[in-house]
Amino acid sequence: MGPGPSNPYPEVAEAFAMPLLGHLDPVFLTILDETCERLRQVFRTTNALTLPISGTGSAGMEAAFVNVVGPGDVVVVGVNGVFGERMCDVAARCGAAVVDVREEWGRPIDPQRLLEAHSSPKVLALVHAETSTGVRNDIEPLAESKRDALLLVDCVTSLGGIPVDVDAWGVDIAYSGTQKCLGVPPGLAPLTVNQRAIDGFVDRSQSWYLDLRMIAKYALDGGSGRTYHHTAPTAMIAALHAGLGALLDEGLEASWARHAECGRMLHDGLEKLGFRLFAEEGHRLPELTTAWVPEDVADEAAVRRTLLDRYDIEIGGGLGAYTGKVWRIGCMGHTARPRNVTLLLGALAEVLDR
């Protein structure tokens, strides 16, 4: 959904307007340290190894897998959308023995099925908020019965928008993206890794660029020193620093409540317009709503183009087997405002003559 008439996160724009800092500049290193601490607060963790990976959310996914998965390791993955499928692909490229636990798109994964899929996997992996379907998968029930497995969670679309509690939920590795509920442009993948996962690192990651032993040696050494690995994207990290500051100033609970309010408004409004929601009730995301394209719409892409051209509102089409059949409506980060929901519903009613 479009950003609306004003940007409630001006701090992010101001960060991009700052004079460019070098990646070894002491001022930048202070911003980086503060950014990592702010990420700990948003992830709700004390993990020392918490940092923004240079790359989008998929880089976070790959960094999570290549550092703990090697040839022959058993990885159980919950699959009920595109990003669960991507987890399987990345794990397989690491040489893992992938056990996929599948569910119909639009329905959540039963945690018990994941736990019973293999007696002793190295990794249990699940997408918390499946962006392709608008479904929330339950993470908390996995912690009590995961045994020695590492719990690896995709929080790309959930962090900042719905409750995420890494330490309380027993999550060992989690990653996210900046462009969803954090309200920052794409380009970084916040990542957090606990000591159990660090102890389970493979001897040699299959990726040089995403090798966490090299990227974050100063964190693994308890902050005693820094080693140069790659040139950090300083402007992006400054923007993330600002976006996290705005989120924490608002308060995580307040952000979750704001997203929930907008989600309810959007779900109710779409149903009043005659839409059928795609995701299973009780597991629908407030920040990413999926709805079946109405049967009387002959060209769904044309409707989406009209919304963009006439109202500056962008909504996504379906993915995979649901291309052309489902719309995906994002209402997250600074766009999660009641006025934007009202604007979208009014625009849809006009375009569809409802």
C-alpha positions as CSV (number, residue, x, y, z in Angstrom):
1,M,0.0,0.0,0.0
2,G,1.3,3.5,-0.7
3,P,2.8,5.6,2.0
4,G,0.0,8.2,2.2
5,P,0.3,11.9,2.2
6,S,3.1,12.2,4.8
7,N,6.0,10.2,6.2
8,P,5.7,9.7,9.9
9,Y,9.4,8.5,9.9
10,P,11.2,11.7,8.8
11,E,14.3,10.5,10.7
12,V,15.0,7.9,8.0
13,A,15.0,10.5,5.2
14,E,17.2,12.8,7.3
15,A,19.6,9.9,7.9
16,F,20.0,9.5,4.1
17,A,20.6,13.3,3.8
18,M,23.6,13.1,6.2
19,P,27.1,13.5,4.9
20,L,28.4,10.1,3.9
21,L,30.5,8.4,6.5
22,G,33.3,6.0,5.9
23,H,32.9,2.5,7.1
24,L,35.8,2.8,9.5
25,D,34.9,6.3,10.7
26,P,34.5,6.4,14.5
27,V,31.2,8.2,14.2
28,F,29.9,5.4,12.0
29,L,31.2,2.7,14.4
30,T,29.2,4.4,17.2
31,I,26.1,4.4,15.0
32,L,26.7,0.7,14.2
33,D,27.0,-0.3,17.8
34,E,23.8,1.7,18.7
35,T,22.0,0.0,15.8
36,C,23.0,-3.4,17.1
37,E,21.7,-2.6,20.5
38,R,18.5,-1.2,19.1
39,L,18.0,-4.5,17.2
40,R,18.4,-6.4,20.4
41,Q,15.6,-4.4,21.9
42,V,13.3,-5.0,18.9
43,F,14.2,-8.7,18.6
44,R,13.8,-8.9,22.4
45,T,17.1,-10.6,23.0
46,T,20.4,-10.2,24.8
47,N,22.4,-12.0,22.0
48,A,25.8,-10.5,21.5
49,L,25.8,-11.6,17.9
50,T,23.0,-9.3,16.7
51,L,23.7,-7.2,13.7
52,P,22.5,-6.0,10.2
53,I,23.7,-8.2,7.4
54,S,24.6,-6.3,4.3
55,G,21.9,-7.5,1.9
56,T,18.1,-7.9,1.8
57,G,16.1,-10.4,3.8
58,S,17.1,-13.3,1.6
59,A,20.7,-12.6,2.5
60,G,19.6,-13.0,6.1
61,M,18.1,-16.3,5.3
62,E,21.2,-17.5,3.5
63,A,23.5,-16.3,6.4
64,A,21.4,-18.1,8.9
65,F,21.6,-21.4,7.0
66,V,25.2,-21.4,5.7
67,N,26.7,-20.9,9.1
68,V,24.9,-23.8,10.8
69,V,24.1,-26.3,8.1
70,G,26.6,-28.6,6.4
71,P,26.5,-31.7,4.2
72,G,24.3,-34.4,5.6
73,D,22.7,-32.3,8.4
74,V,19.0,-32.9,8.8
75,V,16.9,-29.8,8.5
76,V,13.2,-29.8,9.0
77,V,11.4,-27.0,7.2
78,G,7.8,-25.9,7.5
79,V,6.5,-25.0,4.0
80,N,3.2,-23.2,3.5
81,G,4.3,-20.5,1.0
82,V,7.1,-19.2,-1.2
83,F,9.5,-18.4,1.6
84,G,9.3,-21.8,3.2
85,E,10.1,-23.2,-0.2
86,R,13.1,-20.8,-0.4
87,M,14.3,-22.1,3.0
88,C,14.3,-25.7,1.5
89,D,16.3,-24.5,-1.5
90,V,18.9,-22.7,0.6
91,A,19.3,-25.7,3.0
92,A,19.6,-28.1,0.1
93,R,22.4,-26.0,-1.4
94,C,24.2,-26.4,1.9
95,G,24.0,-30.2,1.3
96,A,21.4,-30.7,4.0
97,A,19.0,-33.7,4.2
98,V,15.8,-31.6,4.0
99,V,12.6,-32.9,5.6
100,D,9.8,-30.6,4.4
101,V,6.6,-30.4,6.3
102,R,4.0,-29.1,3.9
103,E,0.6,-27.4,4.5
104,E,-1.9,-26.0,2.0
105,W,-1.1,-22.3,1.2
106,G,-3.3,-20.1,3.4
107,R,-3.2,-22.5,6.4
108,P,-0.7,-22.4,9.2
109,I,1.8,-25.2,9.9
110,D,0.9,-27.4,12.9
111,P,4.0,-27.1,15.3
112,Q,3.5,-30.7,16.4
113,R,4.0,-32.0,12.8
114,L,7.3,-30.1,12.6
115,L,8.4,-31.6,15.9
116,E,7.4,-35.2,14.9
117,A,8.9,-35.0,11.4
118,H,12.4,-36.2,12.5
119,S,13.8,-37.6,15.7
120,S,17.0,-35.6,15.8
121,P,17.3,-32.7,13.2
122,K,20.0,-30.2,13.5
123,V,17.7,-27.4,12.6
124,L,13.9,-26.7,12.8
125,A,13.1,-23.8,10.4
126,L,9.9,-21.9,10.0
127,V,8.6,-18.6,8.5
128,H,6.9,-16.6,11.2
129,A,4.9,-14.4,8.8
130,E,4.6,-15.9,5.4
131,T,4.6,-13.0,3.0
132,S,3.2,-14.9,0.1
133,T,0.0,-16.0,1.9
134,G,-0.5,-13.6,4.8
135,V,-0.4,-16.4,7.3
136,R,1.2,-16.3,10.8
137,N,2.8,-19.5,11.9
138,D,3.1,-20.2,15.6
139,I,6.7,-20.2,16.9
140,E,6.4,-20.4,20.7
141,P,5.2,-24.0,20.9
142,L,8.3,-25.3,19.2
143,A,10.7,-24.2,21.9
144,E,9.6,-26.6,24.6
145,S,10.0,-29.7,22.5
146,K,12.7,-28.9,20.0
147,R,15.3,-31.0,22.0
148,D,18.8,-30.3,20.6
149,A,17.6,-28.8,17.4
150,L,18.4,-25.2,16.6
151,L,15.2,-23.2,16.0
152,L,15.7,-20.9,13.0
153,V,13.0,-18.4,12.3
154,D,12.2,-16.0,9.4
155,C,10.9,-12.7,10.9
156,V,11.1,-10.7,7.7
157,T,7.5,-9.6,7.7
158,S,6.8,-9.9,11.4
159,L,9.5,-7.9,13.2
160,G,8.1,-4.7,14.5
161,G,4.5,-5.5,13.3
162,I,3.4,-8.4,15.5
163,P,5.0,-9.8,18.7
164,V,8.5,-11.3,18.3
165,D,10.2,-12.5,21.4
166,V,13.4,-14.3,20.5
167,D,14.7,-15.1,23.9
168,A,11.4,-16.0,25.5
169,W,10.4,-18.2,22.6
170,G,13.7,-20.1,22.6
171,V,14.6,-19.0,19.1
172,D,18.3,-19.7,18.3
173,I,18.6,-17.8,15.0
174,A,16.3,-15.2,13.6
175,Y,16.6,-12.8,10.7
176,S,14.4,-10.1,9.2
177,G,14.4,-7.3,6.6
178,T,14.3,-3.6,6.8
179,Q,11.6,-2.7,4.3
180,K,8.6,-4.3,6.0
181,C,7.4,-3.3,9.5
182,L,10.7,-1.5,10.4
183,G,9.8,1.2,7.9
184,V,13.3,1.5,6.3
185,P,14.2,1.0,2.6
186,P,15.4,-2.5,1.6
187,G,19.1,-3.4,1.8
188,L,19.8,-4.8,5.2
189,A,18.8,-8.1,7.0
190,P,18.8,-7.8,10.8
191,L,20.1,-11.1,12.2
192,T,20.4,-12.4,15.8
193,V,22.2,-15.6,16.8
194,N,22.5,-17.1,20.3
195,Q,25.3,-19.0,21.9
196,R,23.7,-22.4,21.2
197,A,23.8,-21.6,17.5
198,I,27.3,-20.2,17.6
199,D,28.4,-23.5,19.2
200,G,26.7,-25.3,16.3
201,F,28.5,-23.3,13.6
202,V,30.0,-25.4,10.8
203,D,33.8,-25.4,10.6
204,R,33.8,-23.6,7.3
205,S,30.8,-21.7,5.9
206,Q,30.1,-22.3,2.3
207,S,29.8,-18.5,1.8
208,W,32.8,-16.2,2.3
209,Y,30.7,-13.0,2.3
210,L,28.1,-14.3,4.8
211,D,30.6,-16.2,7.1
212,L,29.5,-14.9,10.5
213,R,32.8,-15.9,12.1
214,M,34.5,-13.3,9.8
215,I,31.7,-10.7,9.8
216,A,31.2,-10.4,13.5
217,K,34.5,-11.5,15.1
218,Y,34.4,-8.6,17.4
219,A,31.0,-9.8,18.8
220,L,32.2,-13.3,19.1
221,D,35.2,-12.1,21.0
222,G,33.1,-10.2,23.4
223,G,33.6,-6.8,21.8
224,S,37.4,-6.9,22.5
225,G,38.3,-5.8,19.0
226,R,37.2,-5.4,15.3
227,T,38.3,-7.0,12.2
228,Y,37.7,-5.7,8.7
229,H,35.5,-8.0,6.6
230,H,33.7,-5.9,3.9
231,T,32.7,-2.4,3.3
232,A,29.6,-1.8,5.3
233,P,26.7,0.1,3.7
234,T,27.0,3.1,6.0
235,A,24.0,5.1,4.7
236,M,21.7,2.1,5.0
237,I,22.9,1.4,8.5
238,A,22.4,5.1,9.5
239,A,18.8,4.8,8.1
240,L,18.2,1.6,10.0
241,H,19.5,3.3,13.2
242,A,17.0,6.1,12.6
243,G,14.1,3.8,11.8
244,L,14.7,1.7,14.9
245,G,14.9,4.8,17.0
246,A,11.5,5.9,15.7
247,L,10.0,2.5,16.4
248,L,11.4,2.3,19.9
249,D,10.2,5.8,20.6
250,E,6.7,4.8,19.7
251,G,7.1,1.5,21.7
252,L,6.9,-2.0,20.4
253,E,3.5,-2.7,22.0
254,A,2.2,0.5,20.5
255,S,3.4,-0.5,17.0
256,W,1.9,-3.9,17.4
257,A,-1.4,-2.3,18.4
258,R,-1.3,0.1,15.5
259,H,-0.7,-2.7,13.0
260,A,-3.5,-4.8,14.6
261,E,-6.0,-1.9,14.4
262,C,-5.2,-1.4,10.7
263,G,-5.4,-5.1,10.0
264,R,-8.9,-5.3,11.6
265,M,-10.0,-2.3,9.6
266,L,-8.7,-3.7,6.4
267,H,-10.1,-7.2,6.9
268,D,-13.5,-5.9,7.9
269,G,-13.6,-3.4,5.1
270,L,-12.6,-5.9,2.4
271,E,-15.3,-8.3,3.5
272,K,-17.9,-5.6,3.4
273,L,-16.8,-5.0,-0.2
274,G,-17.5,-8.6,-1.0
275,F,-13.9,-9.9,-0.9
276,R,-13.1,-13.4,0.5
277,L,-10.0,-13.4,2.7
278,F,-7.4,-16.0,1.8
279,A,-5.6,-16.8,5.0
280,E,-7.2,-19.0,7.7
281,E,-9.1,-17.0,10.3
282,G,-7.1,-16.8,13.6
283,H,-3.8,-16.8,11.7
284,R,-4.2,-13.8,9.5
285,L,-1.5,-11.2,9.6
286,P,-2.5,-7.6,10.2
287,E,0.4,-6.3,8.2
288,L,0.0,-8.4,5.1
289,T,-3.6,-9.2,4.0
290,T,-4.4,-11.7,1.2
291,A,-7.8,-11.7,-0.5
292,W,-9.1,-13.7,-3.4
293,V,-9.5,-11.6,-6.6
294,P,-13.3,-11.1,-7.1
295,E,-14.7,-13.4,-9.8
296,D,-16.1,-10.4,-11.7
297,V,-12.7,-8.9,-12.2
298,A,-11.5,-9.8,-15.7
299,D,-8.1,-8.3,-15.6
300,E,-6.8,-8.1,-12.0
301,A,-3.4,-6.6,-13.1
302,A,-5.3,-3.7,-14.8
303,V,-7.1,-3.0,-11.5
304,R,-3.8,-2.9,-9.7
305,R,-2.3,-0.6,-12.3
306,T,-5.3,1.8,-11.9
307,L,-4.9,1.9,-8.2
308,L,-1.2,2.8,-8.7
309,D,-1.7,5.3,-11.5
310,R,-4.8,7.1,-10.1
311,Y,-4.3,6.8,-6.3
312,D,-0.6,6.1,-5.8
313,I,-1.6,2.9,-4.1
314,E,0.4,-0.3,-4.9
315,I,-0.8,-3.7,-3.9
316,G,0.9,-7.0,-4.8
317,G,-0.4,-9.9,-6.9
318,G,-0.4,-13.5,-5.9
319,L,2.7,-15.7,-6.1
320,G,3.3,-19.2,-7.4
321,A,0.1,-21.2,-8.1
322,Y,-2.0,-18.2,-6.9
323,T,-0.6,-15.7,-9.5
324,G,-3.6,-13.8,-10.8
325,K,-5.9,-15.3,-8.2
326,V,-5.0,-13.5,-5.0
327,W,-4.0,-10.0,-4.0
328,R,-1.5,-9.2,-1.3
329,I,-2.0,-5.9,0.5
330,G,0.8,-4.7,2.7
331,C,-0.1,-2.3,5.5
332,M,3.1,-2.1,7.5
333,G,5.7,0.1,9.0
334,H,4.9,3.8,8.6
335,T,2.1,3.0,6.1
336,A,0.1,1.2,8.8
337,R,-2.2,4.2,9.5
338,P,-6.0,4.1,9.5
339,R,-6.1,6.9,6.9
340,N,-4.3,4.7,4.4
341,V,-6.7,1.9,5.0
342,T,-9.7,4.2,4.5
343,L,-8.1,5.5,1.3
344,L,-7.5,2.0,-0.1
345,L,-11.0,0.8,0.7
346,G,-12.5,3.9,-0.9
347,A,-10.3,3.5,-4.0
348,L,-11.2,-0.1,-4.4
349,A,-14.9,0.6,-4.0
350,E,-14.7,3.2,-6.8
351,V,-12.5,1.2,-9.2
352,L,-14.6,-1.9,-8.8
353,D,-17.9,0.1,-8.7
354,R,-18.9,-1.5,-5.3
